[in-house]
Amino acid sequence: MAALDLTHVPQGQIPMHGEEEILKLAGHFQLPEEELLAEWADLKLKFVAEKKSPKSS
């Protein structure tokens, strides 16, 4: 789950964060790399948006 913690990743590196690990997982599980990278990119966008939005109390 540490890969999902974007607080330690500099803003300019978020687009590439975790892609190497996703490619390794794709190879290990014989899954389509491009599809997994697209899903990973979507998930990162959600986490970045959540990080930027104010927390509701």
Backbone hydrogen bonds, N-H to C=O, Kabsch-Sander energy under -0.5 kcal/mol:
donor,donor_aa,acceptor,acceptor_aa,energy
4,L,1,M,-1.7
5,D,2,A,-1.4
6,L,4,L,-1.2
8,H,5,D,-0.6
9,V,6,L,-1.0
13,Q,10,P,-2.4
14,I,10,P,-0.7
14,I,11,Q,-0.8
16,M,13,Q,-1.0
17,H,13,Q,-1.2
17,H,14,I,-0.5
19,E,16,M,-1.8
22,I,18,G,-2.2
23,L,19,E,-2.4
24,K,20,E,-2.0
25,L,21,E,-2.4
26,A,22,I,-2.6
27,G,23,L,-2.2
28,H,24,K,-2.5
29,F,25,L,-2.7
30,Q,26,A,-0.6
30,Q,27,G,-0.5
31,L,26,A,-2.4
36,L,32,P,-2.1
37,L,33,E,-2.7
38,A,34,E,-2.1
39,E,35,E,-2.3
40,W,36,L,-2.6
41,A,37,L,-2.4
42,D,38,A,-2.1
43,L,39,E,-2.3
44,K,40,W,-2.5
45,L,41,A,-2.1
46,K,42,D,-1.7
47,F,43,L,-2.0
48,V,44,K,-2.7
49,A,45,L,-2.5
50,E,46,K,-2.2
51,K,47,F,-2.2
52,K,48,V,-1.8
53,S,49,A,-1.6
